[in-house]
């Protein structure tokens, strides 16, 4: 997929997930598409927590998947250029 390739080329790990579309995500995406109208290009991207957020959590708690904010910004910028 073009988005994944562009994000990886920017140096950020990325992959296509066919399991990310739980109820809330699907509802959000379809409502946004409806509001945007026909012919609008779009992408729905799940982003992990920032590493900064995870490290600020309680000590001893299991660490959630995360990436530094700077990498998340690079990923979104790369995706926008492709769209």
PDB file of N, CA, C and O in Angstrom:
ATOM      1  N   UNK A   1       0.836  -1.168   0.000  1.00  0.00           N
ATOM      2  CA  UNK A   1       0.000   0.000   0.000  1.00  0.00           C
ATOM      3  C   UNK A   1       0.891   1.245   0.000  1.00  0.00           C
ATOM      4  O   UNK A   1       1.932   1.267   0.657  1.00  0.00           O
ATOM      5  N   UNK A   2       0.482   2.271  -0.734  1.00  0.00           N
ATOM      6  CA  UNK A   2       1.283   3.480  -0.897  1.00  0.00           C
ATOM      7  C   UNK A   2       1.540   4.204   0.424  1.00  0.00           C
ATOM      8  O   UNK A   2       2.644   4.698   0.656  1.00  0.00           O
ATOM      9  N   UNK A   3       0.531   4.266   1.285  1.00  0.00           N
ATOM     10  CA  UNK A   3       0.711   4.968   2.562  1.00  0.00           C
ATOM     11  C   UNK A   3       1.781   4.303   3.411  1.00  0.00           C
ATOM     12  O   UNK A   3       2.664   4.972   3.948  1.00  0.00           O
ATOM     13  N   UNK A   4       1.699   2.980   3.532  1.00  0.00           N
ATOM     14  CA  UNK A   4       2.667   2.247   4.341  1.00  0.00           C
ATOM     15  C   UNK A   4       4.071   2.431   3.775  1.00  0.00           C
ATOM     16  O   UNK A   4       5.018   2.662   4.527  1.00  0.00           O
ATOM     17  N   UNK A   5       4.210   2.334   2.473  1.00  0.00           N
ATOM     18  CA  UNK A   5       5.523   2.497   1.847  1.00  0.00           C
ATOM     19  C   UNK A   5       6.082   3.894   2.118  1.00  0.00           C
ATOM     20  O   UNK A   5       7.268   4.040   2.413  1.00  0.00           O
ATOM     21  N   UNK A   6       5.244   4.909   2.019  1.00  0.00           N
ATOM     22  CA  UNK A   6       5.702   6.283   2.249  1.00  0.00           C
ATOM     23  C   UNK A   6       6.103   6.492   3.706  1.00  0.00           C
ATOM     24  O   UNK A   6       7.104   7.150   3.990  1.00  0.00           O
ATOM     25  N   UNK A   7       5.327   5.938   4.620  1.00  0.00           N
ATOM     26  CA  UNK A   7       5.628   6.089   6.042  1.00  0.00           C
ATOM     27  C   UNK A   7       6.922   5.356   6.389  1.00  0.00           C
ATOM     28  O   UNK A   7       7.753   5.880   7.131  1.00  0.00           O
ATOM     29  N   UNK A   8       7.095   4.153   5.858  1.00  0.00           N
ATOM     30  CA  UNK A   8       8.335   3.409   6.107  1.00  0.00           C
ATOM     31  C   UNK A   8       9.541   4.121   5.502  1.00  0.00           C
ATOM     32  O   UNK A   8      10.621   4.145   6.093  1.00  0.00           O
ATOM     33  N   UNK A   9       9.350   4.697   4.324  1.00  0.00           N
ATOM     34  CA  UNK A   9      10.447   5.436   3.679  1.00  0.00           C
ATOM     35  C   UNK A   9      10.865   6.630   4.537  1.00  0.00           C
ATOM     36  O   UNK A   9      12.025   7.042   4.511  1.00  0.00           O
ATOM     37  N   UNK A  10       9.916   7.184   5.296  1.00  0.00           N
ATOM     38  CA  UNK A  10      10.211   8.300   6.199  1.00  0.00           C
ATOM     39  C   UNK A  10      10.898   7.830   7.479  1.00  0.00           C
ATOM     40  O   UNK A  10      11.251   8.640   8.336  1.00  0.00           O
ATOM     41  N   UNK A  11      11.086   6.500   7.605  1.00  0.00           N
ATOM     42  CA  UNK A  11      11.801   5.967   8.758  1.00  0.00           C
ATOM     43  C   UNK A  11      10.926   5.601   9.942  1.00  0.00           C
ATOM     44  O   UNK A  11      11.404   5.497  11.072  1.00  0.00           O
ATOM     45  N   UNK A  12       9.634   5.406   9.677  1.00  0.00           N
ATOM     46  CA  UNK A  12       8.696   5.090  10.753  1.00  0.00           C
ATOM     47  C   UNK A  12       8.103   3.699  10.504  1.00  0.00           C
ATOM     48  O   UNK A  12       7.655   3.419   9.392  1.00  0.00           O
ATOM     49  N   UNK A  13       8.091   2.823  11.514  1.00  0.00           N
ATOM     50  CA  UNK A  13       7.480   1.512  11.319  1.00  0.00           C
ATOM     51  C   UNK A  13       5.981   1.649  11.068  1.00  0.00           C
ATOM     52  O   UNK A  13       5.299   2.423  11.741  1.00  0.00           O
ATOM     53  N   UNK A  14       5.477   0.894  10.098  1.00  0.00           N
ATOM     54  CA  UNK A  14       4.047   0.947   9.762  1.00  0.00           C
ATOM     55  C   UNK A  14       3.641  -0.363   9.103  1.00  0.00           C
ATOM     56  O   UNK A  14       4.458  -1.042   8.482  1.00  0.00           O
ATOM     57  N   UNK A  15       2.373  -0.703   9.247  1.00  0.00           N
ATOM     58  CA  UNK A  15       1.832  -1.881   8.580  1.00  0.00           C
ATOM     59  C   UNK A  15       0.330  -1.719   8.404  1.00  0.00           C
ATOM     60  O   UNK A  15      -0.297  -0.923   9.101  1.00  0.00           O
ATOM     61  N   UNK A  16      -0.241  -2.464   7.485  1.00  0.00           N
ATOM     62  CA  UNK A  16      -1.680  -2.460   7.265  1.00  0.00           C
ATOM     63  C   UNK A  16      -2.300  -3.440   8.238  1.00  0.00           C
ATOM     64  O   UNK A  16      -1.870  -4.588   8.342  1.00  0.00           O
ATOM     65  N   UNK A  17      -3.311  -2.979   8.946  1.00  0.00           N
ATOM     66  CA  UNK A  17      -4.045  -3.848   9.862  1.00  0.00           C
ATOM     67  C   UNK A  17      -5.477  -3.974   9.377  1.00  0.00           C
ATOM     68  O   UNK A  17      -6.155  -2.966   9.176  1.00  0.00           O
ATOM     69  N   UNK A  18      -5.934  -5.174   9.192  1.00  0.00           N
ATOM     70  CA  UNK A  18      -7.324  -5.396   8.815  1.00  0.00           C
ATOM     71  C   UNK A  18      -8.184  -5.665  10.045  1.00  0.00           C
ATOM     72  O   UNK A  18      -9.350  -6.042   9.924  1.00  0.00           O
ATOM     73  N   UNK A  19      -7.611  -5.473  11.216  1.00  0.00           N
ATOM     74  CA  UNK A  19      -8.340  -5.761  12.448  1.00  0.00           C
ATOM     75  C   UNK A  19      -8.532  -4.501  13.288  1.00  0.00           C
ATOM     76  O   UNK A  19      -8.981  -4.588  14.431  1.00  0.00           O
ATOM     77  N   UNK A  20      -8.207  -3.354  12.753  1.00  0.00           N
ATOM     78  CA  UNK A  20      -8.300  -2.117  13.530  1.00  0.00           C
ATOM     79  C   UNK A  20      -9.698  -1.504  13.483  1.00  0.00           C
ATOM     80  O   UNK A  20      -9.957  -0.513  14.166  1.00  0.00           O
ATOM     81  N   UNK A  21     -10.589  -2.069  12.699  1.00  0.00           N
ATOM     82  CA  UNK A  21     -11.902  -1.464  12.506  1.00  0.00           C
ATOM     83  C   UNK A  21     -12.954  -1.901  13.486  1.00  0.00           C
ATOM     84  O   UNK A  21     -13.969  -2.472  13.089  1.00  0.00           O
ATOM     85  N   UNK A  22     -12.739  -1.646  14.762  1.00  0.00           N
ATOM     86  CA  UNK A  22     -13.760  -1.948  15.749  1.00  0.00           C
ATOM     87  C   UNK A  22     -14.913  -0.961  15.600  1.00  0.00           C
ATOM     88  O   UNK A  22     -14.835  -0.018  14.813  1.00  0.00           O
ATOM     89  N   UNK A  23     -15.959  -1.180  16.344  1.00  0.00           N
ATOM     90  CA  UNK A  23     -17.195  -0.399  16.205  1.00  0.00           C
ATOM     91  C   UNK A  23     -16.957   1.106  16.201  1.00  0.00           C
ATOM     92  O   UNK A  23     -17.410   1.798  15.290  1.00  0.00           O
ATOM     93  N   UNK A  24     -16.260   1.617  17.199  1.00  0.00           N
ATOM     94  CA  UNK A  24     -16.070   3.066  17.299  1.00  0.00           C
ATOM     95  C   UNK A  24     -15.279   3.594  16.111  1.00  0.00           C
ATOM     96  O   UNK A  24     -15.614   4.646  15.565  1.00  0.00           O
ATOM     97  N   UNK A  25     -14.232   2.877  15.701  1.00  0.00           N
ATOM     98  CA  UNK A  25     -13.415   3.322  14.570  1.00  0.00           C
ATOM     99  C   UNK A  25     -14.229   3.345  13.279  1.00  0.00           C
ATOM    100  O   UNK A  25     -14.154   4.302  12.508  1.00  0.00           O
ATOM    101  N   UNK A  26     -14.998   2.298  13.049  1.00  0.00           N
ATOM    102  CA  UNK A  26     -15.841   2.261  11.843  1.00  0.00           C
ATOM    103  C   UNK A  26     -16.846   3.399  11.847  1.00  0.00           C
ATOM    104  O   UNK A  26     -17.031   4.069  10.831  1.00  0.00           O
ATOM    105  N   UNK A  27     -17.494   3.623  12.978  1.00  0.00           N
ATOM    106  CA  UNK A  27     -18.483   4.694  13.080  1.00  0.00           C
ATOM    107  C   UNK A  27     -17.838   6.042  12.801  1.00  0.00           C
ATOM    108  O   UNK A  27     -18.377   6.847  12.042  1.00  0.00           O
ATOM    109  N   UNK A  28     -16.693   6.286  13.408  1.00  0.00           N
ATOM    110  CA  UNK A  28     -15.985   7.547  13.202  1.00  0.00           C
ATOM    111  C   UNK A  28     -15.632   7.739  11.730  1.00  0.00           C
ATOM    112  O   UNK A  28     -15.857   8.812  11.170  1.00  0.00           O
ATOM    113  N   UNK A  29     -15.084   6.709  11.108  1.00  0.00           N
ATOM    114  CA  UNK A  29     -14.681   6.825   9.711  1.00  0.00           C
ATOM    115  C   UNK A  29     -15.887   7.087   8.806  1.00  0.00           C
ATOM    116  O   UNK A  29     -15.840   7.985   7.965  1.00  0.00           O
ATOM    117  N   UNK A  30     -16.961   6.319   8.968  1.00  0.00           N
ATOM    118  CA  UNK A  30     -18.119   6.487   8.087  1.00  0.00           C
ATOM    119  C   UNK A  30     -18.826   7.816   8.312  1.00  0.00           C
ATOM    120  O   UNK A  30     -19.329   8.407   7.356  1.00  0.00           O
ATOM    121  N   UNK A  31     -18.877   8.298   9.537  1.00  0.00           N
ATOM    122  CA  UNK A  31     -19.473   9.609   9.806  1.00  0.00           C
ATOM    123  C   UNK A  31     -18.633  10.723   9.174  1.00  0.00           C
ATOM    124  O   UNK A  31     -19.180  11.672   8.612  1.00  0.00           O
ATOM    125  N   UNK A  32     -17.315  10.607   9.265  1.00  0.00           N
ATOM    126  CA  UNK A  32     -16.432  11.610   8.661  1.00  0.00           C
ATOM    127  C   UNK A  32     -16.575  11.599   7.136  1.00  0.00           C
ATOM    128  O   UNK A  32     -16.619  12.659   6.512  1.00  0.00           O
ATOM    129  N   UNK A  33     -16.648  10.411   6.537  1.00  0.00           N
ATOM    130  CA  UNK A  33     -16.823  10.316   5.089  1.00  0.00           C
ATOM    131  C   UNK A  33     -18.147  10.938   4.658  1.00  0.00           C
ATOM    132  O   UNK A  33     -18.211  11.646   3.653  1.00  0.00           O
ATOM    133  N   UNK A  34     -19.191  10.672   5.417  1.00  0.00           N
ATOM    134  CA  UNK A  34     -20.504  11.234   5.107  1.00  0.00           C
ATOM    135  C   UNK A  34     -20.459  12.759   5.171  1.00  0.00           C
ATOM    136  O   UNK A  34     -21.004  13.435   4.298  1.00  0.00           O
ATOM    137  N   UNK A  35     -19.815  13.299   6.196  1.00  0.00           N
ATOM    138  CA  UNK A  35     -19.723  14.750   6.353  1.00  0.00           C
ATOM    139  C   UNK A  35     -18.874  15.385   5.255  1.00  0.00           C
ATOM    140  O   UNK A  35     -19.164  16.499   4.817  1.00  0.00           O
ATOM    141  N   UNK A  36     -17.830  14.689   4.805  1.00  0.00           N
ATOM    142  CA  UNK A  36     -16.926  15.231   3.783  1.00  0.00           C
ATOM    143  C   UNK A  36     -17.567  15.258   2.404  1.00  0.00           C
ATOM    144  O   UNK A  36     -17.298  16.158   1.608  1.00  0.00           O
ATOM    145  N   UNK A  37     -18.407  14.281   2.123  1.00  0.00           N
ATOM    146  CA  UNK A  37     -19.068  14.228   0.828  1.00  0.00           C
ATOM    147  C   UNK A  37     -18.291  13.404  -0.179  1.00  0.00           C
ATOM    148  O   UNK A  37     -17.157  13.001   0.082  1.00  0.00           O
ATOM    149  N   UNK A  38     -18.909  13.148  -1.349  1.00  0.00           N
ATOM    150  CA  UNK A  38     -18.286  12.305  -2.366  1.00  0.00           C
ATOM    151  C   UNK A  38     -17.045  12.948  -2.982  1.00  0.00           C
ATOM    152  O   UNK A  38     -16.932  14.170  -3.069  1.00  0.00           O
ATOM    153  N   UNK A  39     -16.118  12.085  -3.406  1.00  0.00           N
ATOM    154  CA  UNK A  39     -14.931  12.537  -4.114  1.00  0.00           C
ATOM    155  C   UNK A  39     -13.785  13.009  -3.222  1.00  0.00           C
ATOM    156  O   UNK A  39     -12.743  13.426  -3.728  1.00  0.00           O
ATOM    157  N   UNK A  40     -13.961  12.949  -1.926  1.00  0.00           N
ATOM    158  CA  UNK A  40     -12.913  13.395  -1.009  1.00  0.00           C
ATOM    159  C   UNK A  40     -11.944  12.241  -0.751  1.00  0.00           C
ATOM    160  O   UNK A  40     -12.368  11.126  -0.447  1.00  0.00           O
ATOM    161  N   UNK A  41     -10.650  12.510  -0.872  1.00  0.00           N
ATOM    162  CA  UNK A  41      -9.645  11.499  -0.563  1.00  0.00           C
ATOM    163  C   UNK A  41      -9.488  11.409   0.946  1.00  0.00           C
ATOM    164  O   UNK A  41      -9.559  12.420   1.645  1.00  0.00           O
ATOM    165  N   UNK A  42      -9.275  10.200   1.446  1.00  0.00           N
ATOM    166  CA  UNK A  42      -9.159  10.039   2.885  1.00  0.00           C
ATOM    167  C   UNK A  42      -8.272   8.862   3.232  1.00  0.00           C
ATOM    168  O   UNK A  42      -7.975   8.007   2.398  1.00  0.00           O
ATOM    169  N   UNK A  43      -7.865   8.842   4.466  1.00  0.00           N
ATOM    170  CA  UNK A  43      -7.149   7.701   5.032  1.00  0.00           C
ATOM    171  C   UNK A  43      -7.503   7.647   6.509  1.00  0.00           C
ATOM    172  O   UNK A  43      -7.667   8.681   7.157  1.00  0.00           O
ATOM    173  N   UNK A  44      -7.617   6.449   7.027  1.00  0.00           N
ATOM    174  CA  UNK A  44      -7.878   6.277   8.461  1.00  0.00           C
ATOM    175  C   UNK A  44      -6.647   5.612   9.041  1.00  0.00           C
ATOM    176  O   UNK A  44      -6.325   4.474   8.698  1.00  0.00           O
ATOM    177  N   UNK A  45      -5.966   6.318   9.912  1.00  0.00           N
ATOM    178  CA  UNK A  45      -4.696   5.836  10.443  1.00  0.00           C
ATOM    179  C   UNK A  45      -4.770   5.735  11.961  1.00  0.00           C
ATOM    180  O   UNK A  45      -5.076   6.708  12.649  1.00  0.00           O
ATOM    181  N   UNK A  46      -4.487   4.556  12.462  1.00  0.00           N
ATOM    182  CA  UNK A  46      -4.376   4.383  13.910  1.00  0.00           C
ATOM    183  C   UNK A  46      -2.957   4.740  14.315  1.00  0.00           C
ATOM    184  O   UNK A  46      -1.993   4.246  13.731  1.00  0.00           O
ATOM    185  N   UNK A  47      -2.836   5.593  15.310  1.00  0.00           N
ATOM    186  CA  UNK A  47      -1.528   5.970  15.836  1.00  0.00           C
ATOM    187  C   UNK A  47      -1.399   5.445  17.260  1.00  0.00           C
ATOM    188  O   UNK A  47      -2.359   5.493  18.029  1.00  0.00           O
ATOM    189  N   UNK A  48      -0.220   4.945  17.614  1.00  0.00           N
ATOM    190  CA  UNK A  48      -0.032   4.499  18.995  1.00  0.00           C
ATOM    191  C   UNK A  48       0.124   5.696  19.925  1.00  0.00           C
ATOM    192  O   UNK A  48       0.233   6.838  19.478  1.00  0.00           O
ATOM    193  N   UNK A  49       0.134   5.419  21.205  1.00  0.00           N
ATOM    194  CA  UNK A  49       0.452   6.460  22.178  1.00  0.00           C
ATOM    195  C   UNK A  49       1.859   6.973  21.909  1.00  0.00           C
ATOM    196  O   UNK A  49       2.680   6.279  21.310  1.00  0.00           O
ATOM    197  N   UNK A  50       2.129   8.188  22.354  1.00  0.00           N
ATOM    198  CA  UNK A  50       3.510   8.661  22.257  1.00  0.00           C
ATOM    199  C   UNK A  50       4.323   8.001  23.370  1.00  0.00           C
ATOM    200  O   UNK A  50       3.793   7.664  24.429  1.00  0.00           O
ATOM    201  N   UNK A  51       5.601   7.826  23.114  1.00  0.00           N
ATOM    202  CA  UNK A  51       6.493   7.256  24.132  1.00  0.00           C
ATOM    203  C   UNK A  51       6.473   8.129  25.381  1.00  0.00           C
ATOM    204  O   UNK A  51       6.526   7.629  26.505  1.00  0.00           O
ATOM    205  N   UNK A  52       6.396   9.433  25.169  1.00  0.00           N
ATOM    206  CA  UNK A  52       6.346  10.361  26.298  1.00  0.00           C
ATOM    207  C   UNK A  52       5.126  10.088  27.187  1.00  0.00           C
ATOM    208  O   UNK A  52       5.230  10.152  28.412  1.00  0.00           O
ATOM    209  N   UNK A  53       3.979   9.787  26.580  1.00  0.00           N
ATOM    210  CA  UNK A  53       2.766   9.478  27.340  1.00  0.00           C
ATOM    211  C   UNK A  53       2.935   8.187  28.136  1.00  0.00           C
ATOM    212  O   UNK A  53       2.557   8.112  29.305  1.00  0.00           O
ATOM    213  N   UNK A  54       3.503   7.181  27.493  1.00  0.00           N
ATOM    214  CA  UNK A  54       3.675   5.888  28.139  1.00  0.00           C
ATOM    215  C   UNK A  54       4.629   5.994  29.324  1.00  0.00           C
ATOM    216  O   UNK A  54       4.377   5.428  30.387  1.00  0.00           O
ATOM    217  N   UNK A  55       5.716   6.718  29.134  1.00  0.00           N
ATOM    218  CA  UNK A  55       6.708   6.848  30.209  1.00  0.00           C
ATOM    219  C   UNK A  55       6.191   7.676  31.383  1.00  0.00           C
ATOM    220  O   UNK A  55       6.709   7.559  32.493  1.00  0.00           O
ATOM    221  N   UNK A  56       5.188   8.502  31.153  1.00  0.00           N
ATOM    222  CA  UNK A  56       4.612   9.318  32.222  1.00  0.00           C
ATOM    223  C   UNK A  56       3.614   8.526  33.068  1.00  0.00           C
ATOM    224  O   UNK A  56       3.166   8.999  34.113  1.00  0.00           O
ATOM    225  N   UNK A  57       3.266   7.311  32.610  1.00  0.00           N
ATOM    226  CA  UNK A  57       2.292   6.488  33.332  1.00  0.00           C
ATOM    227  C   UNK A  57       2.903   5.925  34.612  1.00  0.00           C
ATOM    228  O   UNK A  57       4.101   6.069  34.855  1.00  0.00           O
ATOM    229  N   UNK A  58       2.080   5.293  35.414  1.00  0.00           N
ATOM    230  CA  UNK A  58       2.510   4.736  36.698  1.00  0.00           C
ATOM    231  C   UNK A  58       3.666   3.751  36.542  1.00  0.00           C
ATOM    232  O   UNK A  58       3.627   2.891  35.662  1.00  0.00           O
ATOM    233  N   UNK A  59       4.686   3.866  37.377  1.00  0.00           N
ATOM    234  CA  UNK A  59       5.770   2.873  37.359  1.00  0.00           C
ATOM    235  C   UNK A  59       5.205   1.491  37.720  1.00  0.00           C
ATOM    236  O   UNK A  59       4.315   1.370  38.562  1.00  0.00           O
ATOM    237  N   UNK A  60       5.731   0.476  37.077  1.00  0.00           N
ATOM    238  CA  UNK A  60       5.279  -0.887  37.340  1.00  0.00           C
ATOM    239  C   UNK A  60       4.141  -1.343  36.450  1.00  0.00           C
ATOM    240  O   UNK A  60       3.848  -2.536  36.373  1.00  0.00           O
ATOM    241  N   UNK A  61       3.504  -0.410  35.784  1.00  0.00           N
ATOM    242  CA  UNK A  61       2.415  -0.755  34.875  1.00  0.00           C
ATOM    243  C   UNK A  61       3.018  -1.247  33.555  1.00  0.00           C
ATOM    244  O   UNK A  61       4.061  -0.755  33.125  1.00  0.00           O
ATOM    245  N   UNK A  62       2.366  -2.206  32.923  1.00  0.00           N
ATOM    246  CA  UNK A  62       2.849  -2.710  31.629  1.00  0.00           C
ATOM    247  C   UNK A  62       2.894  -1.560  30.622  1.00  0.00           C
ATOM    248  O   UNK A  62       1.986  -0.731  30.560  1.00  0.00           O
ATOM    249  N   UNK A  63       3.966  -1.531  29.840  1.00  0.00           N
ATOM    250  CA  UNK A  63       4.129  -0.464  28.859  1.00  0.00           C
ATOM    251  C   UNK A  63       3.335  -0.762  27.592  1.00  0.00           C
ATOM    252  O   UNK A  63       3.451  -1.841  27.012  1.00  0.00           O
ATOM    253  N   UNK A  64       2.536   0.199  27.175  1.00  0.00           N
ATOM    254  CA  UNK A  64       1.761   0.072  25.940  1.00  0.00           C
ATOM    255  C   UNK A  64       2.675   0.326  24.741  1.00  0.00           C
ATOM    256  O   UNK A  64       3.710   0.977  24.880  1.00  0.00           O
ATOM    257  N   UNK A  65       2.299  -0.186  23.562  1.00  0.00           N
ATOM    258  CA  UNK A  65       3.067   0.130  22.357  1.00  0.00           C
ATOM    259  C   UNK A  65       3.102   1.646  22.156  1.00  0.00           C
ATOM    260  O   UNK A  65       2.117   2.340  22.407  1.00  0.00           O
ATOM    261  N   UNK A  66       4.232   2.140  21.708  1.00  0.00           N
ATOM    262  CA  UNK A  66       4.350   3.587  21.553  1.00  0.00           C
ATOM    263  C   UNK A  66       5.435   3.936  20.540  1.00  0.00           C
ATOM    264  O   UNK A  66       6.263   3.103  20.171  1.00  0.00           O
ATOM    265  N   UNK A  67       5.404   5.185  20.107  1.00  0.00           N
ATOM    266  CA  UNK A  67       6.457   5.774  19.278  1.00  0.00           C
ATOM    267  C   UNK A  67       6.657   7.207  19.746  1.00  0.00           C
ATOM    268  O   UNK A  67       5.715   7.832  20.234  1.00  0.00           O
ATOM    269  N   UNK A  68       7.864   7.738  19.605  1.00  0.00           N
ATOM    270  CA  UNK A  68       8.087   9.142  19.958  1.00  0.00           C
ATOM    271  C   UNK A  68       7.215  10.066  19.100  1.00  0.00           C
ATOM    272  O   UNK A  68       6.944   9.774  17.935  1.00  0.00           O
ATOM    273  N   UNK A  69       6.787  11.168  19.684  1.00  0.00           N
ATOM    274  CA  UNK A  69       5.944  12.123  18.966  1.00  0.00           C
ATOM    275  C   UNK A  69       6.579  12.547  17.645  1.00  0.00           C
ATOM    276  O   UNK A  69       5.874  12.700  16.648  1.00  0.00           O
ATOM    277  N   UNK A  70       7.884  12.736  17.622  1.00  0.00           N
ATOM    278  CA  UNK A  70       8.557  13.174  16.389  1.00  0.00           C
ATOM    279  C   UNK A  70       8.355  12.168  15.253  1.00  0.00           C
ATOM    280  O   UNK A  70       8.203  12.567  14.098  1.00  0.00           O
ATOM    281  N   UNK A  71       8.353  10.879  15.566  1.00  0.00           N
ATOM    282  CA  UNK A  71       8.122   9.864  14.526  1.00  0.00           C
ATOM    283  C   UNK A  71       6.657   9.840  14.087  1.00  0.00           C
ATOM    284  O   UNK A  71       6.367   9.629  12.910  1.00  0.00           O
ATOM    285  N   UNK A  72       5.742  10.055  15.020  1.00  0.00           N
ATOM    286  CA  UNK A  72       4.326  10.102  14.647  1.00  0.00           C
ATOM    287  C   UNK A  72       4.050  11.276  13.721  1.00  0.00           C
ATOM    288  O   UNK A  72       3.262  11.159  12.782  1.00  0.00           O
ATOM    289  N   UNK A  73       4.688  12.393  13.980  1.00  0.00           N
ATOM    290  CA  UNK A  73       4.546  13.562  13.103  1.00  0.00           C
ATOM    291  C   UNK A  73       5.091  13.243  11.714  1.00  0.00           C
ATOM    292  O   UNK A  73       4.459  13.575  10.711  1.00  0.00           O
ATOM    293  N   UNK A  74       6.254  12.604  11.646  1.00  0.00           N
ATOM    294  CA  UNK A  74       6.829  12.198  10.345  1.00  0.00           C
ATOM    295  C   UNK A  74       5.875  11.277   9.594  1.00  0.00           C
ATOM    296  O   UNK A  74       5.693  11.419   8.385  1.00  0.00           O
ATOM    297  N   UNK A  75       5.267  10.336  10.309  1.00  0.00           N
ATOM    298  CA  UNK A  75       4.333   9.383   9.684  1.00  0.00           C
ATOM    299  C   UNK A  75       3.130  10.096   9.078  1.00  0.00           C
ATOM    300  O   UNK A  75       2.747   9.828   7.939  1.00  0.00           O
ATOM    301  N   UNK A  76       2.548  10.990   9.835  1.00  0.00           N
ATOM    302  CA  UNK A  76       1.367  11.719   9.339  1.00  0.00           C
ATOM    303  C   UNK A  76       1.742  12.619   8.162  1.00  0.00           C
ATOM    304  O   UNK A  76       1.000  12.699   7.183  1.00  0.00           O
ATOM    305  N   UNK A  77       2.870  13.286   8.248  1.00  0.00           N
ATOM    306  CA  UNK A  77       3.316  14.143   7.136  1.00  0.00           C
ATOM    307  C   UNK A  77       3.535  13.309   5.872  1.00  0.00           C
ATOM    308  O   UNK A  77       3.147  13.732   4.783  1.00  0.00           O
ATOM    309  N   UNK A  78       4.142  12.149   6.001  1.00  0.00           N
ATOM    310  CA  UNK A  78       4.390  11.271   4.849  1.00  0.00           C
ATOM    311  C   UNK A  78       3.058  10.793   4.253  1.00  0.00           C
ATOM    312  O   UNK A  78       2.907  10.743   3.032  1.00  0.00           O
ATOM    313  N   UNK A  79       2.107  10.446   5.107  1.00  0.00           N
ATOM    314  CA  UNK A  79       0.805   9.979   4.635  1.00  0.00           C
ATOM    315  C   UNK A  79       0.059  11.086   3.894  1.00  0.00           C
ATOM    316  O   UNK A  79      -0.549  10.838   2.853  1.00  0.00           O
ATOM    317  N   UNK A  80       0.104  12.286   4.422  1.00  0.00           N
ATOM    318  CA  UNK A  80      -0.593  13.409   3.789  1.00  0.00           C
ATOM    319  C   UNK A  80      -0.027  13.687   2.395  1.00  0.00           C
ATOM    320  O   UNK A  80      -0.777  13.998   1.469  1.00  0.00           O
ATOM    321  N   UNK A  81       1.286  13.576   2.245  1.00  0.00           N
ATOM    322  CA  UNK A  81       1.895  13.816   0.929  1.00  0.00           C
ATOM    323  C   UNK A  81       1.414  12.804  -0.104  1.00  0.00           C
ATOM    324  O   UNK A  81       1.279  13.139  -1.281  1.00  0.00           O
ATOM    325  N   UNK A  82       1.155  11.574   0.321  1.00  0.00           N
ATOM    326  CA  UNK A  82       0.703  10.536  -0.605  1.00  0.00           C
ATOM    327  C   UNK A  82      -0.764  10.729  -0.978  1.00  0.00           C
ATOM    328  O   UNK A  82      -1.170  10.471  -2.111  1.00  0.00           O
ATOM    329  N   UNK A  83      -1.536  11.181  -0.020  1.00  0.00           N
ATOM    330  CA  UNK A  83      -2.977  11.374  -0.267  1.00  0.00           C
ATOM    331  C   UNK A  83      -3.165  12.565  -1.174  1.00  0.00           C
ATOM    332  O   UNK A  83      -4.297  12.910  -1.513  1.00  0.00           O
TER     333      UNK A  83
END
